[in-house]
Amino acid sequence: MATVFWDSEGILFINYKDKGVSITGEYYASILERLKEAIKQKRRGKLTKGVLLLHDNAPVHKSRVALAALLKVGFDILNQPPYSPDLAPSDYYLFPKIKKELRGEYIEKEK
Protein backbone atom coordinates (compact mmCIF):
# COMPACT_ATOMS: atom_id res chain seq x y z
CA MET A 1 0.00 0.00 0.00
CA ALA A 2 1.19 3.50 -0.75
CA THR A 3 0.38 6.78 0.98
CA VAL A 4 0.78 9.66 -1.47
CA PHE A 5 0.95 13.38 -0.68
CA TRP A 6 0.77 15.96 -3.46
CA ASP A 7 0.11 19.62 -4.08
CA SER A 8 -0.76 21.72 -7.13
CA GLU A 9 2.79 21.29 -8.46
CA GLY A 10 2.92 17.50 -8.25
CA ILE A 11 3.76 14.61 -5.95
CA LEU A 12 5.61 15.56 -2.78
CA PHE A 13 6.12 12.26 -0.99
CA ILE A 14 5.21 8.59 -1.35
CA ASN A 15 5.42 6.16 1.55
CA TYR A 16 5.23 2.43 0.82
CA LYS A 17 3.96 0.37 3.73
CA ASP A 18 5.82 -2.85 4.44
CA LYS A 19 3.76 -6.02 4.33
CA GLY A 20 2.38 -6.92 7.75
CA VAL A 21 2.78 -3.42 9.20
CA SER A 22 -0.37 -1.90 10.71
CA ILE A 23 -1.27 1.70 10.11
CA THR A 24 -1.49 3.29 13.54
CA GLY A 25 -1.30 6.81 14.87
CA GLU A 26 2.41 6.28 15.53
CA TYR A 27 2.98 5.03 11.98
CA TYR A 28 1.12 8.00 10.50
CA ALA A 29 3.04 10.41 12.77
CA SER A 30 6.32 9.08 11.37
CA ILE A 31 5.01 9.65 7.84
CA LEU A 32 4.16 13.26 8.70
CA GLU A 33 7.73 13.87 9.89
CA ARG A 34 9.08 12.55 6.59
CA LEU A 35 6.51 14.58 4.65
CA LYS A 36 7.74 17.74 6.34
CA GLU A 37 11.30 16.94 5.25
CA ALA A 38 10.12 16.25 1.68
CA ILE A 39 8.35 19.62 1.57
CA LYS A 40 11.53 21.33 2.82
CA GLN A 41 13.47 19.73 -0.02
CA LYS A 42 10.98 20.02 -2.88
CA ARG A 43 9.06 23.20 -2.07
CA ARG A 44 11.52 25.59 -0.48
CA GLY A 45 9.73 28.35 1.41
CA LYS A 46 6.35 26.62 1.45
CA LEU A 47 6.60 25.55 5.09
CA THR A 48 6.76 29.17 6.21
CA LYS A 49 3.56 29.90 4.29
CA GLY A 50 1.80 26.99 6.03
CA VAL A 51 0.77 23.51 5.03
CA LEU A 52 -2.88 22.49 4.85
CA LEU A 53 -3.66 18.76 4.68
CA LEU A 54 -6.99 17.45 3.46
CA HIS A 55 -7.85 14.49 5.68
CA ASP A 56 -10.57 11.96 5.22
CA ASN A 57 -12.31 10.56 8.27
CA ALA A 58 -10.00 7.60 8.87
CA PRO A 59 -9.59 6.85 12.60
CA VAL A 60 -5.80 7.02 12.31
CA HIS A 61 -6.04 10.66 11.19
CA LYS A 62 -8.07 11.50 14.29
CA SER A 63 -5.89 9.65 16.80
CA ARG A 64 -4.26 11.61 19.62
CA VAL A 65 -0.80 10.63 18.39
CA ALA A 66 -1.50 11.82 14.84
CA LEU A 67 -3.05 15.09 16.01
CA ALA A 68 -0.05 15.74 18.27
CA ALA A 69 2.28 15.04 15.32
CA LEU A 70 0.35 17.50 13.15
CA LEU A 71 0.85 20.19 15.80
CA LYS A 72 4.53 19.31 16.09
CA VAL A 73 5.20 19.60 12.34
CA GLY A 74 3.01 22.71 12.09
CA PHE A 75 0.46 21.43 9.58
CA ASP A 76 -3.18 22.54 9.61
CA ILE A 77 -6.02 20.16 8.81
CA LEU A 78 -8.86 20.60 6.35
CA ASN A 79 -11.37 17.90 7.22
CA GLN A 80 -13.32 16.23 4.45
CA PRO A 81 -17.05 16.15 5.17
CA PRO A 82 -18.30 12.61 5.88
CA TYR A 83 -19.79 10.67 3.00
CA SER A 84 -18.47 13.06 0.37
CA PRO A 85 -16.83 10.94 -2.33
CA ASP A 86 -17.44 13.80 -4.76
CA LEU A 87 -14.77 15.78 -2.89
CA ALA A 88 -12.00 13.20 -3.31
CA PRO A 89 -9.08 15.03 -4.97
CA SER A 90 -7.34 11.72 -5.63
CA ASP A 91 -10.04 10.97 -8.22
CA TYR A 92 -9.11 14.09 -10.18
CA TYR A 93 -5.33 14.20 -9.86
CA LEU A 94 -3.67 11.09 -8.48
CA PHE A 95 -5.59 8.20 -10.01
CA PRO A 96 -5.49 9.51 -13.61
CA LYS A 97 -1.70 9.94 -13.32
CA ILE A 98 -1.27 6.42 -11.94
CA LYS A 99 -3.48 4.96 -14.67
CA LYS A 100 -1.46 6.75 -17.34
CA GLU A 101 1.85 5.47 -15.93
CA LEU A 102 0.61 1.89 -15.59
CA ARG A 103 -1.12 1.69 -18.97
CA GLY A 104 0.13 -1.42 -20.76
CA GLU A 105 1.98 -2.74 -17.70
CA TYR A 106 1.38 -6.16 -16.18
CA ILE A 107 1.45 -6.35 -12.40
CA GLU A 108 1.97 -9.77 -10.90
CA LYS A 109 -0.02 -10.68 -7.80
CA GLU A 110 1.84 -10.80 -4.52
CA LYS A 111 1.83 -14.28 -2.97
KEKE-118676 format. One record per residue (C-alpha): residue in one letter; x, y, z. Coordinates in steps of 0.02 Angstrom, whole numbers, plus 50000, padded with zeros to 5 digits. Layout:
// residues N
AXYZ...
END
This chain:
// residues 111
M500005000050000A500595017549963T500195033950049V500395048349926F500485066949966W500395079849827D500065098149796S499625108649644E501405106449577G501465087549588I501885073149702L502815077849861F503065061349950I502605042949933N502715030850078Y502625012150041K501985001850187D502914985850222K501884969950217G501194965450388V501394982950460S499824990550536I499375008550505T499255016550677G499355034150743E501215031450776Y501495025250599Y500565040050525A501525052150639S503165045450569I502515048250392L502085066350435E503875069450495R504545062850329L503255072950232K503875088750317E505655084750262A505065081350084I504175098150079K505765106750141Q506745098749999K505495100149856R504535116049897R505765128049976G504875141850070K503175133150072L503305127750255T503385145950311K501785149550214G500905135050302V500385117550252L498565112550243L498175093850234L496515087250173H496085072450284D494725059850261N493845052850414A495005038050444P495205034350630V497105035150615H496985053350560K495965057550715S497065048250840R497875058150981V499605053150920A499255059150742L498475075550800A499985078750913A501145075250766L500185087550657L500425100950790K502275096650805V502605098050617G501505113550605F500235107150479D498415112750480I496995100850441L495575103050317N494315089550361Q493345081250223P491475080850258P490855063150294Y490105053350150S490775065350018P491585054749884D491285069049762L492615078949856A494005066049834P495465075249751S496335058649719D494985054949589Y495445070549491Y497345071049507L498175055549576F497215041049500P497265047549319K499155049749334I499365032149403K498265024849266K499275033849133E500935027449204L500305009549221R499445008449052G500064992948962E500994986349115Y500694969249191I500724968249380E500984951249455K499994946649610E500924946049774K500924928649851
END
